[in-house]
Amino acid sequence: MKTKLFFYYLLFIATFSVSLANAQEAKPDSVLTGIYITSIHDIDFKEKEYTINFWLWLKYRNKDFDFMQNLEIPAAKSVTKSFSTTDTVNGQIYLLMKIQCVMKDTWAIDNFPFDQQRLRLSLENSQFDSKDLMFVPDTLGKHFDPRFALRGWQVDSLNISSGIKAYETAFGDPTVKKPHTEYSSYKVKVVIKRDAMGLFWKMFLGMYVAFLIAYMCFYIHTDSIDSRFGLSVGALFAVIGNKYIIDSSLPESTTFTLVDTLHGITLIFILGIIVATAFSLRLIKKDKIKQANRLDFVSAQVLVVAYVLLNAWFIYQASQG
């Protein structure tokens, strides 16, 4: 009996030792990773891309990682390595690279031109998964040059982190039973905010001028009722043309953006001016001149106040969002 207990005890110790050894062997190697962004430029809304230049350094001990060949930037349209240097200190490899990437990204244009964009950059090793390699962010010092020119934008914040990127595929590996693999990912998120007021007036000035032209119809004498209709209809088409011009510089969106809202409000109010003019014409045909003039006066005050308040409200909401 004692012999059996002793045998089971030895078996337990051996099993525990093997499990502990396997757990220690399964611990992935860490890669200390840092980044310093020198410029972000060529932000293209229509093509949903931007260009970023940065220095990247990696410190690790496993020589098999070979980041010169296995560095993967998943969302990059193109990657250009203009400089690289490798050094070894106390058995640790130090790799420094200067990289330029053309990145594909999605834009949040609901509040355009008062928009805030989140530019995302992630790095992986294409050969080793999370069982063998884990990125560790190097948080020492700054991560971007505050002097780099990002025309029309301001850098609001920059965050670096690491995580796990899951792929629901085995990439054709027959030894993997479940189509699921995980890779360590080094993540960079840059939040930029647009300097909007200049661009806003540049894009919407034509729309507001068109509305004011239509609004001035209320101050044209009732004898020139044809001119009033002509100006209103012309302003209507001017607003539609202005919207098409702005839409041509933006990516397609299924949501109702600030551009759509302001143009929609303007079209509705110009339509209101045309309706008010039609009622005024009807009163004039009945020789009710005073009532027609009063309708013009009341309509002019109500429409302009409502139009200004609605525009101010939606612009304020977009600028705060």
C-alpha positions in Angstrom: 0.0 0.0 0.0 2.8 2.4 0.9 4.6 1.4 -2.3 1.6 2.4 -4.3 1.2 5.7 -2.5 4.9 6.4 -3.0 4.5 5.6 -6.7 1.5 7.9 -7.1 3.4 10.6 -5.3 6.4 10.3 -7.7 4.0 10.3 -10.7 2.3 13.4 -9.4 5.7 15.2 -8.9 6.9 14.2 -12.3 3.6 15.3 -14.0 3.7 18.6 -12.1 7.3 19.2 -13.0 6.7 18.5 -16.7 3.6 20.9 -16.7 5.7 23.6 -15.0 8.5 23.2 -17.5 6.0 23.3 -20.4 4.4 26.5 -18.9 7.8 28.1 -18.6 8.8 27.1 -22.1 5.5 28.4 -23.5 6.1 31.9 -22.1 6.5 34.2 -25.2 9.6 36.4 -25.7 9.0 40.1 -25.2 9.9 42.8 -27.8 10.3 46.3 -26.4 8.9 48.5 -29.1 9.0 52.3 -29.4 7.9 54.8 -32.1 8.5 58.5 -32.8 6.3 60.1 -35.5 8.1 62.8 -37.5 5.2 63.7 -39.9 1.7 63.0 -41.0 0.7 64.4 -44.4 -1.2 63.9 -47.6 -4.5 63.2 -45.8 -6.8 62.2 -48.6 -10.5 62.1 -47.7 -11.7 60.9 -51.0 -9.3 57.9 -51.2 -9.5 57.3 -47.4 -5.7 57.3 -46.9 -2.8 59.3 -45.3 1.0 59.2 -45.3 2.9 58.8 -42.0 6.7 58.9 -41.4 8.1 57.5 -38.2 11.2 56.0 -36.5 10.6 52.5 -35.1 12.9 50.7 -32.7 12.7 47.1 -31.3 14.7 45.4 -28.6 14.6 41.6 -28.3 16.8 38.5 -27.7 15.4 36.0 -30.1 17.4 36.2 -33.4 14.7 34.3 -35.3 12.3 37.2 -35.1 14.0 39.0 -38.0 11.8 42.1 -38.1 13.6 43.4 -41.2 11.8 40.6 -43.1 8.8 39.8 -40.9 7.5 43.2 -39.9 3.9 43.4 -40.8 1.8 46.6 -40.9 -1.7 45.3 -41.7 -3.5 48.4 -42.8 -0.7 49.8 -44.9 -1.2 50.4 -48.6 2.6 50.7 -49.1 5.6 50.5 -46.8 9.0 52.0 -47.5 12.0 51.5 -45.2 14.5 54.3 -45.9 17.0 53.5 -43.2 17.8 50.7 -40.8 20.5 49.8 -38.3 21.1 46.7 -36.1 23.2 46.4 -33.0 23.7 43.8 -30.3 24.3 44.7 -26.6 24.6 42.1 -23.9 22.9 39.5 -26.1 20.0 41.9 -26.9 19.3 42.9 -30.5 18.6 46.6 -31.0 16.9 47.4 -34.4 16.2 51.0 -35.5 14.2 51.7 -38.7 12.9 54.8 -40.5 9.6 54.0 -42.2 7.1 55.7 -44.5 3.7 54.2 -44.8 0.6 55.1 -46.9 -2.2 54.0 -44.6 -5.8 53.1 -45.5 -8.3 54.2 -42.9 -11.9 55.1 -42.4 -13.1 58.7 -41.8 -15.7 59.9 -39.4 -17.4 62.7 -41.5 -20.6 63.1 -39.6 -19.4 66.5 -38.2 -17.3 67.6 -41.2 -15.7 70.1 -41.3 -15.7 70.2 -37.5 -14.5 66.6 -37.5 -12.0 64.7 -35.3 -10.2 61.8 -36.8 -8.5 58.8 -35.2 -5.5 57.6 -37.2 -4.6 54.0 -36.4 -1.3 52.2 -37.0 -0.6 48.6 -35.9 2.5 46.4 -36.2 2.8 42.6 -36.1 5.4 39.9 -36.8 4.1 37.9 -39.7 6.0 34.7 -38.7 5.6 34.4 -34.9 2.2 34.4 -33.2 1.4 35.4 -29.6 2.6 32.1 -28.2 6.2 33.1 -29.2 6.2 36.9 -29.3 4.6 39.7 -27.3 5.1 43.4 -27.9 5.8 45.6 -24.9 5.4 49.4 -25.5 8.4 51.6 -24.8 6.7 54.6 -23.1 9.8 56.6 -22.3 9.8 60.1 -23.8 7.6 61.7 -26.4 6.2 59.8 -29.4 5.8 62.5 -32.0 7.5 65.7 -33.1 5.4 68.7 -31.9 6.9 70.8 -34.7 5.8 68.7 -37.6 3.5 70.5 -40.0 0.0 68.9 -40.2 -1.7 71.6 -42.3 -5.2 72.4 -41.2 -5.1 70.0 -38.2 -4.0 69.8 -34.6 -2.7 66.7 -32.8 -5.1 66.2 -29.9 -3.5 63.1 -28.4 -1.3 60.1 -29.2 -1.7 56.7 -27.4 0.4 53.6 -27.7 -0.5 50.1 -26.5 -0.2 46.4 -27.2 -2.8 43.7 -27.6 -3.8 40.5 -29.3 -5.1 40.4 -32.9 -7.2 37.4 -33.6 -7.6 35.8 -37.1 -10.3 33.3 -37.7 -8.1 31.2 -39.9 -5.2 28.8 -39.7 -3.5 30.3 -42.8 -3.4 26.8 -44.3 -1.3 25.3 -41.5 -2.4 21.5 -41.3 -1.1 21.2 -37.7 -3.7 23.8 -36.4 -7.0 22.0 -35.7 -9.1 25.1 -35.1 -9.1 27.9 -37.7 -8.1 30.5 -35.1 -4.7 32.2 -34.6 -3.6 35.1 -32.5 -0.8 37.6 -33.1 0.6 40.2 -30.7 0.0 43.7 -32.0 1.7 47.0 -31.2 -0.9 49.7 -31.6 -0.7 53.5 -32.2 -3.7 55.8 -32.2 -3.3 59.5 -33.1 -6.3 61.7 -32.6 -6.3 64.9 -34.8 -8.7 67.7 -34.8 -9.4 70.0 -37.8 -8.9 73.8 -37.7 -12.4 74.2 -39.1 -13.6 77.8 -39.3 -11.7 78.9 -42.4 -12.7 75.7 -44.3 -16.3 76.0 -43.1 -16.8 79.5 -44.6 -14.9 78.5 -47.8 -17.3 75.6 -48.4 -20.6 77.1 -47.1 -20.4 80.7 -48.1 -22.0 80.1 -51.5 -24.9 78.3 -49.8 -25.6 81.2 -47.4 -25.3 83.7 -50.2 -27.9 81.7 -52.2 -30.2 81.7 -49.2 -29.9 85.5 -48.7 -30.6 86.0 -52.4 -33.8 84.0 -52.0 -34.6 85.8 -48.8 -34.3 89.2 -50.4 -37.4 88.3 -52.5 -39.5 89.4 -49.5 -38.3 93.0 -50.1 -39.0 93.1 -53.8 -42.2 95.0 -54.6 -45.3 92.8 -55.3 -45.5 94.2 -58.9 -42.3 92.1 -59.7 -43.7 88.8 -58.6 -42.0 87.0 -61.5 -38.6 88.3 -60.4 -39.3 86.9 -56.9 -40.0 83.4 -58.2 -37.0 83.6 -60.5 -34.5 84.5 -57.8 -35.9 81.8 -55.4 -35.7 79.0 -58.0 -32.2 80.2 -59.0 -31.1 80.1 -55.4 -32.5 76.6 -55.0 -30.3 75.3 -57.8 -27.3 77.2 -56.5 -27.6 75.4 -53.1 -27.9 72.0 -54.9 -24.8 72.7 -57.0 -22.9 73.8 -53.9 -23.7 70.5 -52.2 -22.6 68.4 -55.1 -19.2 70.3 -55.1 -18.7 69.5 -51.4 -19.8 65.9 -51.8 -17.3 65.4 -54.5 -14.4 65.9 -52.1 -15.8 63.6 -49.4 -16.0 59.8 -49.2 -19.5 58.2 -49.6 -21.4 58.0 -46.4 -24.7 56.3 -45.5 -25.3 58.6 -42.5 -26.8 62.1 -42.5 -23.8 64.4 -42.1 -23.6 68.1 -41.1 -23.1 68.9 -44.8 -26.4 67.2 -45.6 -28.2 68.8 -42.6 -27.2 72.4 -43.4 -28.0 72.0 -47.2 -31.2 70.3 -46.4 -32.3 73.1 -44.0 -31.4 75.7 -46.6 -33.4 73.9 -49.4 -36.4 73.6 -47.1 -36.3 77.3 -46.1 -35.9 78.4 -49.8 -38.9 76.2 -50.5 -40.7 78.0 -47.7 -39.9 81.3 -49.3 -41.3 80.1 -52.6 -44.5 78.9 -50.9 -44.8 82.2 -49.1 -44.4 84.0 -52.4 -47.1 81.9 -54.0 -49.6 82.8 -51.2 -48.6 86.4 -51.5 -49.3 86.2 -55.3 -52.7 84.7 -54.5 -53.6 87.6 -52.2 -52.5 90.1 -54.8 -54.7 88.5 -57.4 -57.6 89.1 -55.0 -56.5 92.7 -54.5 -55.6 92.1 -50.9 -52.4 94.2 -51.1 -52.1 94.9 -47.4 -52.6 91.3 -46.4 -49.9 90.3 -49.0 -47.4 92.9 -47.6 -48.1 91.7 -44.1 -47.6 88.0 -45.1 -44.3 89.0 -46.6 -43.2 90.8 -43.5 -44.1 88.1 -41.1 -42.7 85.3 -43.3 -39.4 87.2 -43.6 -39.0 87.6 -39.9 -40.0 84.0 -39.0 -38.0 82.3 -41.7 -34.7 84.2 -41.1 -34.8 83.8 -37.3 -35.6 80.1 -37.5 -32.9 79.6 -40.2 -30.2 81.3 -38.1 -31.2 79.4 -34.9 -31.2 76.0 -36.6 -27.9 76.6 -38.3 -26.3 77.9 -35.1 -27.6 74.8 -33.2 -26.3 72.2 -35.6 -23.0 73.9 -36.1 -22.5 74.2 -32.3 -23.4 70.5 -31.8 -20.9 69.5 -34.5 -18.1 71.6 -33.1 -18.6 70.1 -29.6 -18.9 66.5 -30.9 
